[in-house]
């Protein structure tokens, strides 16, 4: 079975529903938690690389010193066209490291289930092609990608955050949202942080539960397609 290296940057930021979805599609996962002291490998001896979210900027090595090692693995994935999927921080890291721009506390924060619009460029994308023109996904961010790297294919946007998804080269994707997260994660979010941004946790949870069936179908499809890339 093919194996993905999954970088988990925070205690509660695991692969969520993507873990069983990827496994059922034939992609096992080795989850490494450098925030808890685990060492990242020097070389990428895996069939895919997934970098999950976290409340850091992509170059915040003071709070997350392992990000230097993550960038090295991203370089290797890009050089060898190893399938890469970056979620939230992982997507921002891909964008910034490849020459784009990420700004802290920029624009309007997004929390809970948010509707995304797929761009025309997504129509022939290996992961996003053929999805409905509008989809929903869980969001939990205040930082934002403000410029994509040169040569990136812009795939999706939302009303408050233009750069929701992009592809770089043949096999590297970055997303601002959380396809691995279902509505069940929202009750565990810090209520004080949400309140400070004018968001109501209970209302976010109710809204996300209503959108869950559609969201799960969409991101299950994307997870399966990503796993399929490792068999090519």
Residue frames relative to the residue before (quaternion, step in Angstrom):
aa qw qx qy qz dx dy dz
X 1.0000 0.0000 0.0000 0.0000 0.00 0.00 0.00
X 0.4852 -0.6429 0.5093 0.3031 3.57 -1.02 0.82
X 0.1932 -0.7907 0.5757 0.0778 3.56 -1.19 0.63
X 0.2174 -0.7490 0.6131 0.1254 3.55 -1.08 0.83
X 0.3352 -0.6694 0.6190 0.2375 3.52 -1.18 0.67
X 0.0972 -0.7968 0.5961 0.0165 3.58 -0.71 1.12
X 0.1915 -0.7796 0.5898 0.0877 3.56 -0.67 1.14
X 0.1116 -0.7863 0.6074 0.0194 3.57 -0.58 1.24
X 0.2383 -0.8440 0.4731 0.0837 3.56 -0.41 1.26
X 0.7804 0.1948 -0.1238 0.5812 3.60 1.23 -0.31
X 0.6821 -0.5190 0.3272 0.3979 3.57 -1.21 0.48
X 0.7881 0.3224 -0.1667 0.4971 3.60 0.88 -0.90
X 0.6122 0.6007 -0.3336 0.3913 3.58 1.25 -0.04
X 0.1718 0.8255 -0.5167 0.1484 3.58 0.78 1.01
X 0.7182 -0.4793 0.3027 0.4034 3.58 -1.30 0.08
X 0.3251 -0.8052 0.4657 0.1707 3.59 1.26 -0.02
X 0.8405 -0.1669 0.1307 0.4986 3.55 -1.02 -0.85
X 0.5440 0.6076 -0.4190 0.3992 3.60 1.17 -0.24
X 0.5560 0.6199 -0.4054 0.3773 3.62 1.08 -0.55
X 0.7350 0.3730 -0.2662 0.4998 3.66 0.67 -0.90
X 0.6222 0.5513 -0.3569 0.4260 3.60 1.01 -0.68
X 0.6712 0.4760 -0.2990 0.4831 3.59 0.93 -0.86
X 0.6486 0.5287 -0.3244 0.4410 3.58 0.94 -0.84
X 0.6750 0.4876 -0.3089 0.4595 3.58 0.90 -0.85
X 0.6785 0.4536 -0.2845 0.5029 3.59 1.23 -0.44
X 0.6452 -0.5784 0.3011 0.3982 3.58 1.27 0.23
X 0.6270 0.5033 -0.3565 0.4760 3.61 1.20 0.35
X 0.2180 -0.7675 0.5942 0.1021 3.57 -0.44 1.26
X 0.2503 -0.7808 0.5555 0.1387 3.58 -1.22 0.35
X 0.1796 -0.7123 0.6670 0.1245 3.50 -1.23 0.74
X 0.1467 -0.8126 0.5618 0.0504 3.58 -0.30 1.28
X 0.0847 -0.7834 0.6156 0.0119 3.55 -0.77 1.12
X 0.1701 -0.7990 0.5742 0.0549 3.57 -0.88 1.02
X 0.1293 -0.8343 0.5305 0.0761 3.62 0.20 1.19
X 0.5575 0.6007 -0.3974 0.4129 3.61 1.16 -0.43
X 0.7126 0.4111 -0.2333 0.5184 3.58 1.24 -0.53
X 0.6930 -0.5047 0.2662 0.4405 3.57 1.25 0.31
X 0.4853 0.6584 -0.4484 0.3605 3.61 1.21 -0.08
X 0.3941 -0.7239 0.5224 0.2185 3.57 -1.05 0.80
X 0.3780 -0.6929 0.5674 0.2346 3.51 -1.06 0.80
X 0.5492 -0.6202 0.4294 0.3596 3.62 -1.03 0.62
X 0.5535 -0.6026 0.4619 0.3423 3.55 -1.21 0.52
X 0.7848 0.1643 -0.0686 0.5936 3.55 1.09 -0.77
X 0.4618 -0.6744 0.5068 0.2741 3.54 -1.21 0.57
X 0.0203 0.8110 -0.5806 0.0686 3.56 -0.07 1.32
X 0.5100 0.6230 -0.4054 0.4330 3.56 0.98 0.93
X 0.5470 -0.6350 0.4457 0.3145 3.55 -1.28 0.31
X 0.7836 0.0649 -0.0454 0.6162 3.59 1.29 -0.18
X 0.2066 -0.7493 0.6159 0.1285 3.54 -1.32 0.40
X 0.0325 -0.7734 0.6329 -0.0141 3.56 -0.91 1.03
X 0.0806 -0.7818 0.6178 0.0265 3.57 -0.82 1.03
X 0.2886 -0.7986 0.5145 0.1193 3.55 -0.61 1.22
X 0.7019 -0.5076 0.3303 0.3749 3.56 -1.35 0.01
X 0.0763 0.7726 -0.6292 0.0376 3.51 -1.41 0.00
X 0.5172 -0.6823 0.4373 0.2753 3.55 -1.12 0.65
X 0.4880 0.6315 -0.4443 0.4070 3.56 0.88 0.99
X 0.4621 -0.5729 0.5688 0.3671 3.52 -1.33 0.17
X 0.6503 -0.5714 0.3249 0.3809 3.62 -1.07 0.60
X 0.7551 0.3341 -0.2003 0.5274 3.61 1.17 -0.48
X 0.3938 0.7326 -0.4667 0.3008 3.60 1.23 0.41
X 0.0123 0.8512 -0.5226 0.0459 3.56 0.47 1.23
X 0.5197 0.6155 -0.4321 0.4055 3.59 1.22 -0.15
X 0.7570 0.3291 -0.1888 0.5319 3.59 0.95 -0.88
X 0.7875 0.1818 -0.0755 0.5840 3.59 1.12 -0.61
X 0.1005 -0.8613 0.4945 0.0600 3.61 0.48 1.17
X 0.5966 0.5916 -0.3620 0.4038 3.60 1.19 -0.40
X 0.4903 0.6891 -0.4346 0.3096 3.62 1.19 -0.25
X 0.5591 0.5827 -0.3960 0.4371 3.58 1.15 -0.47
X 0.6694 0.4815 -0.2915 0.4849 3.58 0.97 -0.87
X 0.6093 0.5387 -0.3561 0.4601 3.60 1.05 -0.69
X 0.6571 0.5090 -0.3219 0.4532 3.60 0.88 -0.86
X 0.6183 0.5386 -0.3440 0.4574 3.57 1.05 -0.70
X 0.6632 0.4846 -0.3036 0.4829 3.59 0.98 -0.80
X 0.6135 0.5337 -0.3469 0.4674 3.59 1.07 -0.68
X 0.6127 0.5457 -0.3411 0.4587 3.58 0.99 -0.82
X 0.6781 0.4919 -0.2932 0.4608 3.55 0.89 -0.93
X 0.6365 0.5243 -0.3307 0.4589 3.58 0.97 -0.81
X 0.6689 0.4918 -0.3016 0.4687 3.58 0.93 -0.88
X 0.6630 0.5234 -0.3082 0.4376 3.58 0.91 -0.89
X 0.7757 0.3346 -0.1666 0.5084 3.58 0.97 -0.87
X 0.4017 -0.7277 0.4568 0.3169 3.60 1.33 0.05
X 0.2470 0.7311 -0.5765 0.2687 3.57 0.95 0.95
X 0.5222 -0.6560 0.4265 0.3393 3.65 -0.73 0.92
X 0.0610 -0.7922 0.6063 -0.0330 3.54 -0.86 1.10
X 0.0063 0.7663 -0.6424 -0.0060 3.56 -1.08 0.78
X 0.0790 -0.8069 0.5854 -0.0016 3.54 -0.62 1.19
X 0.1634 -0.8064 0.5674 0.0323 3.56 -0.74 1.15
X 0.8388 -0.0277 -0.0282 0.5430 3.59 -0.80 1.09
X 0.7998 0.1332 -0.0705 0.5810 3.65 -0.24 -1.13
X 0.6522 0.5276 -0.3211 0.4395 3.59 0.95 -0.83
X 0.6581 0.4799 -0.3040 0.4941 3.58 1.09 -0.67
X 0.6390 0.5167 -0.3203 0.4714 3.57 1.01 -0.79
X 0.6323 0.5349 -0.3278 0.4545 3.57 1.02 -0.81
X 0.6434 0.5094 -0.3249 0.4699 3.59 0.94 -0.84
X 0.6666 0.5116 -0.3078 0.4463 3.58 0.88 -0.95
X 0.7185 0.4522 -0.2685 0.4552 3.59 0.72 -1.03
X 0.6725 0.5157 -0.3025 0.4362 3.57 0.90 -0.93
X 0.7122 0.4334 -0.2524 0.4911 3.59 1.12 -0.63
X 0.7159 -0.4809 0.2472 0.4418 3.59 1.24 0.25
X 0.5254 0.6097 -0.4230 0.4163 3.58 1.25 0.14
X 0.4390 -0.6905 0.5140 0.2577 3.55 -1.28 -0.28
X 0.0759 -0.7607 0.6442 0.0253 3.55 -1.10 0.85
X 0.1241 -0.7978 0.5876 0.0530 3.59 -0.88 0.95
X 0.4274 -0.7031 0.5049 0.2609 3.60 -0.98 0.84
X 0.8541 0.0537 -0.0570 0.5142 3.56 -1.15 0.73
X 0.3551 0.7532 -0.4642 0.3018 3.53 0.90 1.02
X 0.8335 0.1780 -0.1356 0.5052 3.55 -1.02 0.80
X 0.7070 -0.4271 0.3540 0.4387 3.53 -1.27 -0.55
X 0.4232 -0.6941 0.5076 0.2857 3.64 -0.71 0.94
X 0.1986 -0.7612 0.6057 0.1195 3.56 -1.21 0.56
X 0.0293 0.7868 -0.6132 0.0629 3.55 -0.87 1.04
X 0.8050 0.2819 -0.2104 0.4778 3.55 -1.12 0.70
X 0.7536 -0.3731 0.2856 0.4596 3.55 -1.28 -0.37
X 0.0167 -0.8037 0.5911 -0.0662 3.55 -0.68 1.18
X 0.4078 -0.7113 0.5207 0.2379 3.57 -1.01 0.82
X 0.1732 -0.7763 0.6034 0.0575 3.52 -0.96 1.02
X 0.2493 -0.7362 0.6091 0.1576 3.54 -1.21 0.59
X 0.3194 -0.7436 0.5551 0.1921 3.55 -0.79 1.01
X 0.3879 -0.7237 0.5283 0.2159 3.53 -1.00 0.86
X 0.6790 -0.4994 0.3495 0.4092 3.54 -1.25 0.43
X 0.6221 0.5761 -0.3380 0.4084 3.58 1.08 -0.73
X 0.6085 0.5799 -0.3533 0.4106 3.59 1.21 -0.35
X 0.4828 0.7326 -0.4150 0.2409 3.58 1.18 -0.44
X 0.7868 0.2553 -0.1545 0.5403 3.59 1.04 -0.66
X 0.3696 0.7316 -0.4927 0.2922 3.57 1.21 0.43
X 0.5562 -0.6427 0.4060 0.3358 3.63 -0.94 0.81
X 0.7512 0.3664 -0.2169 0.5044 3.61 1.06 -0.61
X 0.7888 0.3567 -0.1596 0.4744 3.58 0.87 -0.94
X 0.4949 0.6863 -0.4231 0.3242 3.58 1.19 -0.34
X 0.8283 0.2321 -0.1768 0.4783 3.58 -0.95 0.91
X 0.4641 0.6404 -0.4756 0.3851 3.60 1.21 0.12
X 0.6415 -0.4939 0.3864 0.4418 3.61 -1.20 0.30
X 0.6014 -0.5971 0.3846 0.3659 3.62 -1.07 0.61
X 0.7609 0.1554 -0.1288 0.6166 3.57 1.24 -0.43
X 0.0169 -0.7883 0.6139 -0.0383 3.56 -0.93 0.96
X 0.3332 -0.7231 0.5579 0.2343 3.57 -1.26 0.22
X 0.0118 0.7807 -0.6245 0.0202 3.55 -1.23 0.58
X 0.5286 -0.6092 0.4924 0.3272 3.53 -1.28 0.51
X 0.1009 -0.7776 0.6198 0.0320 3.56 -1.01 0.95
X 0.0978 0.7709 -0.6270 0.0547 3.54 -1.21 0.59
X 0.4809 0.6743 -0.4232 0.3674 3.58 0.49 1.17
X 0.1980 -0.7364 0.6318 0.1389 3.50 -1.35 0.51
X 0.6411 0.4669 -0.3145 0.5216 3.60 1.23 -0.43
X 0.1372 -0.8257 0.5471 0.0115 3.55 -1.12 0.54
X 0.4388 -0.6268 0.5692 0.3010 3.57 -1.19 0.61
X 0.1394 -0.8253 0.5448 0.0515 3.58 -0.63 1.10
X 0.7850 0.0719 -0.0838 0.6096 3.60 1.25 -0.22
X 0.3614 -0.7333 0.5350 0.2133 3.57 -0.86 0.95
X 0.5890 -0.5614 0.4289 0.3925 3.60 -1.17 0.43
X 0.6110 -0.5315 0.4324 0.3964 3.56 -1.21 0.45
X 0.8102 0.2663 -0.2063 0.4797 3.55 -0.95 0.89
X 0.4965 0.6518 -0.4396 0.3680 3.60 1.24 -0.05
X 0.3395 -0.7020 0.5866 0.2187 3.54 -1.21 0.60
X 0.2971 -0.7759 0.5412 0.1300 3.56 -0.58 1.24
X 0.1687 -0.8615 0.4782 0.0264 3.57 -0.46 1.24
X 0.8291 -0.0132 0.0687 0.5547 3.63 0.91 -0.79
X 0.0911 -0.7778 0.6207 0.0390 3.54 -1.28 0.55
X 0.2077 -0.7249 0.6271 0.1952 3.53 -1.38 0.07
X 0.7129 -0.4584 0.3024 0.4362 3.57 -1.24 0.21
X 0.7941 0.3210 -0.1513 0.4935 3.59 0.97 -0.80
X 0.7753 0.2250 -0.1245 0.5769 3.59 1.23 -0.21
X 0.3121 -0.8121 0.4548 0.1905 3.60 -0.07 1.23
X 0.7857 0.3494 -0.1792 0.4781 3.58 0.80 -0.98
X 0.0305 0.8434 -0.5304 0.0798 3.55 0.32 1.31
X 0.8055 -0.0190 0.0354 0.5912 3.61 1.06 -0.59
X 0.0817 0.7818 -0.6148 0.0643 3.55 -1.10 0.75
X 0.2536 -0.7251 0.6125 0.1866 3.52 -1.33 0.31
X 0.1387 -0.7681 0.6215 0.0674 3.52 -1.08 0.82
X 0.8122 0.0442 -0.0773 0.5766 3.56 -0.52 1.17
X 0.7621 -0.4164 0.2505 0.4278 3.58 -1.21 -0.30
X 0.8519 0.1718 -0.0137 0.4946 3.61 1.02 -0.64
X 0.6119 0.5223 -0.3767 0.4591 3.63 1.08 0.58
X 0.0507 -0.8066 0.5884 -0.0255 3.57 -0.74 1.13
X 0.0793 -0.7612 0.6408 0.0608 3.52 -1.20 0.68
X 0.0315 -0.7903 0.6119 0.0036 3.58 -0.96 0.87
X 0.4478 -0.6853 0.5100 0.2642 3.54 -1.17 0.67
X 0.6936 0.4883 -0.2539 0.4649 3.56 1.14 -0.69
X 0.4803 -0.6721 0.4983 0.2632 3.57 -1.36 -0.06
X 0.1215 -0.8209 0.5543 0.0647 3.62 0.07 1.21
X 0.6309 0.5458 -0.3289 0.4426 3.58 1.22 -0.40
X 0.6800 0.5044 -0.2698 0.4588 3.58 1.26 -0.35
X 0.2140 -0.7463 0.6173 0.1270 3.53 -1.05 0.87
X 0.7348 -0.4129 0.3033 0.4445 3.54 -1.33 0.02
X 0.5774 0.6276 -0.3701 0.3684 3.60 1.14 -0.55
X 0.6052 0.5701 -0.3666 0.4176 3.61 1.17 -0.34
X 0.5862 0.6481 -0.3723 0.3128 3.56 1.03 -0.74
X 0.6500 0.5220 -0.3541 0.4239 3.69 0.87 -0.72
X 0.6686 0.4927 -0.3040 0.4666 3.61 1.22 -0.33
X 0.4996 0.6494 -0.4369 0.3713 3.59 1.23 -0.04
X 0.5746 -0.6067 0.4264 0.3465 3.57 -1.11 0.66
X 0.3847 -0.7629 0.4711 0.2191 3.57 -0.53 1.18
X 0.6177 0.5574 -0.3589 0.4230 3.60 1.00 -0.72
X 0.6439 0.5173 -0.3257 0.4602 3.60 0.97 -0.82
X 0.6635 0.4990 -0.3105 0.4629 3.59 0.89 -0.89
X 0.6550 0.5195 -0.3134 0.4504 3.57 0.90 -0.92
X 0.6291 0.5517 -0.3316 0.4358 3.58 1.02 -0.78
X 0.7255 0.3806 -0.2233 0.5281 3.55 1.21 -0.54
X 0.5908 -0.6259 0.3496 0.3702 3.58 1.23 0.35
X 0.5389 0.6167 -0.3998 0.4117 3.59 1.22 0.43
X 0.2827 -0.7442 0.5860 0.1511 3.56 -1.11 0.79
X 0.4248 -0.7507 0.4434 0.2437 3.57 -0.47 1.22
X 0.6595 0.5093 -0.3193 0.4515 3.60 0.89 -0.86
X 0.6623 0.4949 -0.3076 0.4708 3.59 0.97 -0.82
X 0.6181 0.5351 -0.3400 0.4648 3.59 1.04 -0.75
X 0.6562 0.5205 -0.3083 0.4510 3.56 0.96 -0.87
X 0.6565 0.5103 -0.3161 0.4568 3.60 0.89 -0.90
X 0.6639 0.5066 -0.3005 0.4607 3.57 0.91 -0.92
X 0.6736 0.4973 -0.2968 0.4592 3.59 0.94 -0.87
X 0.6117 0.5455 -0.3490 0.4545 3.59 1.05 -0.71
X 0.6549 0.5136 -0.3140 0.4569 3.58 0.99 -0.82
X 0.7212 0.4337 -0.2415 0.4831 3.59 1.07 -0.71
X 0.4385 0.7633 -0.4149 0.2302 3.58 1.28 -0.32
X 0.6653 0.5102 -0.3559 0.4129 3.69 0.70 -0.84
X 0.6731 0.4828 -0.2938 0.4770 3.58 0.89 -0.92
X 0.6630 0.5187 -0.3022 0.4473 3.56 0.90 -0.96
X 0.6650 0.5123 -0.3091 0.4469 3.58 0.87 -0.93
X 0.6348 0.5226 -0.3389 0.4572 3.61 0.95 -0.79
X 0.6757 0.5145 -0.3015 0.4333 3.56 0.86 -0.95
X 0.7770 0.3776 -0.2140 0.4559 3.58 0.63 -1.07
X 0.5139 0.5758 -0.4208 0.4767 3.57 1.28 -0.18
X 0.6423 0.5233 -0.3145 0.4634 3.56 0.96 -0.89
X 0.6788 0.4868 -0.2968 0.4628 3.57 0.87 -0.93
X 0.6318 0.5247 -0.3351 0.4618 3.60 0.97 -0.79
X 0.6608 0.5025 -0.3113 0.4625 3.58 0.92 -0.87
X 0.6502 0.5090 -0.3196 0.4649 3.59 0.96 -0.81
X 0.6385 0.5153 -0.3355 0.4628 3.58 1.00 -0.77
X 0.6452 0.5066 -0.3241 0.4712 3.58 0.94 -0.82
X 0.6322 0.5523 -0.3346 0.4282 3.57 0.98 -0.80
X 0.5850 0.5941 -0.3734 0.4066 3.60 1.10 -0.61
X 0.6585 0.5269 -0.3156 0.4349 3.58 1.06 -0.70
X 0.6517 0.4986 -0.3178 0.4751 3.59 1.25 -0.24
X 0.5277 0.6508 -0.4066 0.3642 3.61 1.26 -0.21
